[in-house]
Amino acid sequence: MAVKHYRDLLAYQQAYQMALEISKMTRTRAEQYELARQVRESARSIPANIAEGWAKRQSSAEFRRQVWLDFVFDEGYV
């Protein structure tokens, strides 16, 4: 299968799912602690960086913003 979008990359798919799981695990128990927030942000940055690297190939700045919108929807904020 040809990779036509950063979402087709297995590394992106796995990083994104891991980021969602880490966010869910740390949200309820340790939301107030700074370390939990930093872990969530770090986990989310992995798929965002993959998308940004992909965008450099496609010359579109929208890819990275799309990742953050995906998180907003998938984590139930909207």
Phi and psi restraints in degrees (value plus and minus 20) as a CYANA .aco file:
   2 ALA   PHI     -94.6   -54.6
   2 ALA   PSI     122.2   162.2
   3 VAL   PHI    -109.1   -69.1
   3 VAL   PSI      93.6   133.6
   4 LYS   PHI    -131.7   -91.7
   4 LYS   PSI     -29.9    10.1
   5 HIS   PHI    -171.3  -131.3
   5 HIS   PSI     131.4   171.4
   6 TYR   PHI     -79.2   -39.2
   6 TYR   PSI     -47.3    -7.3
   7 ARG   PHI     -88.2   -48.2
   7 ARG   PSI     -35.2     4.8
   8 ASP   PHI     -98.9   -58.9
   8 ASP   PSI     -36.1     3.9
   9 LEU   PHI     -95.0   -55.0
   9 LEU   PSI     108.1   148.1
  10 LEU   PHI     -80.1   -40.1
  10 LEU   PSI     -59.6   -19.6
  11 ALA   PHI     -79.8   -39.8
  11 ALA   PSI     -61.6   -21.6
  12 TYR   PHI     -85.1   -45.1
  12 TYR   PSI     -66.7   -26.7
  13 GLN   PHI     -79.2   -39.2
  13 GLN   PSI     -64.8   -24.8
  14 GLN   PHI     -89.1   -49.1
  14 GLN   PSI     -61.5   -21.5
  15 ALA   PHI     -84.2   -44.2
  15 ALA   PSI     -60.2   -20.2
  16 TYR   PHI     -85.9   -45.9
  16 TYR   PSI     -65.5   -25.5
  17 GLN   PHI     -83.7   -43.7
  17 GLN   PSI     -60.6   -20.6
  18 MET   PHI     -83.7   -43.7
  18 MET   PSI     -60.9   -20.9
  19 ALA   PHI     -82.4   -42.4
  19 ALA   PSI     -60.5   -20.5
  20 LEU   PHI     -83.6   -43.6
  20 LEU   PSI     -63.0   -23.0
  21 GLU   PHI     -83.8   -43.8
  21 GLU   PSI     -64.1   -24.1
  22 ILE   PHI     -82.2   -42.2
  22 ILE   PSI     -61.1   -21.1
  23 SER   PHI     -81.6   -41.6
  23 SER   PSI     -64.5   -24.5
  24 LYS   PHI     -84.3   -44.3
  24 LYS   PSI     -61.7   -21.7
  25 MET   PHI     -86.9   -46.9
  25 MET   PSI     -54.8   -14.8
  26 THR   PHI    -115.3   -75.3
  26 THR   PSI     -33.1     6.9
  27 ARG   PHI     -85.3   -45.3
  27 ARG   PSI     -68.4   -28.4
  28 THR   PHI    -100.4   -60.4
  28 THR   PSI     -68.0   -28.0
  29 ARG   PHI     -98.4   -58.4
  29 ARG   PSI     -58.7   -18.7
  30 ALA   PHI    -147.6  -107.6
  30 ALA   PSI       8.6    48.6
  31 GLU   PHI     -75.5   -35.5
  31 GLU   PSI     -57.6   -17.6
  32 GLN   PHI     -97.5   -57.5
  32 GLN   PSI     -31.6     8.4
  33 TYR   PHI    -110.6   -70.6
  33 TYR   PSI     117.6   157.6
  34 GLU   PHI     -80.9   -40.9
  34 GLU   PSI     -58.1   -18.1
  35 LEU   PHI     -81.9   -41.9
  35 LEU   PSI     -61.0   -21.0
  36 ALA   PHI     -82.6   -42.6
  36 ALA   PSI     -60.5   -20.5
  37 ARG   PHI     -83.7   -43.7
  37 ARG   PSI     -62.8   -22.8
  38 GLN   PHI     -85.8   -45.8
  38 GLN   PSI     -58.0   -18.0
  39 VAL   PHI     -85.0   -45.0
  39 VAL   PSI     -63.8   -23.8
  40 ARG   PHI     -81.2   -41.2
  40 ARG   PSI     -66.0   -26.0
  41 GLU   PHI     -82.9   -42.9
  41 GLU   PSI     -60.9   -20.9
  42 SER   PHI     -84.2   -44.2
  42 SER   PSI     -63.4   -23.4
  43 ALA   PHI     -83.8   -43.8
  43 ALA   PSI     -60.6   -20.6
  44 ARG   PHI     -88.0   -48.0
  44 ARG   PSI     -50.1   -10.1
  45 SER   PHI     -89.8   -49.8
  45 SER   PSI     -43.8    -3.8
  46 ILE   PHI     -82.4   -42.4
  46 ILE   PSI     -77.1   -37.1
  47 PRO   PHI     -84.9   -44.9
  47 PRO   PSI     -50.3   -10.3
  48 ALA   PHI     -85.2   -45.2
  48 ALA   PSI     -60.0   -20.0
  49 ASN   PHI     -88.1   -48.1
  49 ASN   PSI     -56.7   -16.7
  50 ILE   PHI     -82.0   -42.0
  50 ILE   PSI     -65.7   -25.7
  51 ALA   PHI     -83.6   -43.6
  51 ALA   PSI     -58.7   -18.7
  52 GLU   PHI     -85.0   -45.0
  52 GLU   PSI     -62.0   -22.0
  53 GLY   PHI     -82.2   -42.2
  53 GLY   PSI     -59.3   -19.3
  54 TRP   PHI     -83.7   -43.7
  54 TRP   PSI     -60.2   -20.2
  55 ALA   PHI     -81.3   -41.3
  55 ALA   PSI     -52.1   -12.1
  56 LYS   PHI     -83.2   -43.2
  56 LYS   PSI     -50.8   -10.8
  57 ARG   PHI     -93.5   -53.5
  57 ARG   PSI     -53.0   -13.0
  58 GLN   PHI    -117.3   -77.3
  58 GLN   PSI     -29.0    11.0
  59 SER   PHI      36.8    76.8
  59 SER   PSI      20.5    60.5
  60 SER   PHI    -145.7  -105.7
  60 SER   PSI     105.7   145.7
  61 ALA   PHI    -100.2   -60.2
  61 ALA   PSI     -25.3    14.7
  62 GLU   PHI     -96.5   -56.5
  62 GLU   PSI     -41.5    -1.5
  63 PHE   PHI     -78.8   -38.8
  63 PHE   PSI     -65.3   -25.3
  64 ARG   PHI     -85.2   -45.2
  64 ARG   PSI     -60.4   -20.4
  65 ARG   PHI     -84.9   -44.9
  65 ARG   PSI     -52.8   -12.8
  66 GLN   PHI     -82.0   -42.0
  66 GLN   PSI     -57.6   -17.6
  67 VAL   PHI     -81.6   -41.6
  67 VAL   PSI     -65.4   -25.4
  68 TRP   PHI     -85.1   -45.1
  68 TRP   PSI     -55.9   -15.9
  69 LEU   PHI     -86.5   -46.5
  69 LEU   PSI     -58.5   -18.5
  70 ASP   PHI     -78.7   -38.7
  70 ASP   PSI     -64.6   -24.6
  71 PHE   PHI     -81.8   -41.8
  71 PHE   PSI     -62.1   -22.1
  72 VAL   PHI     -76.7   -36.7
  72 VAL   PSI     -65.3   -25.3
  73 PHE   PHI     -94.7   -54.7
  73 PHE   PSI     -67.6   -27.6
  74 ASP   PHI     -87.7   -47.7
  74 ASP   PSI     -45.2    -5.2
  75 GLU   PHI    -113.2   -73.2
  75 GLU   PSI     -18.1    21.9
  76 GLY   PHI      60.4   100.4
  76 GLY   PSI      -1.8    38.2
  77 TYR   PHI     -95.9   -55.9
  77 TYR   PSI     -42.6    -2.6
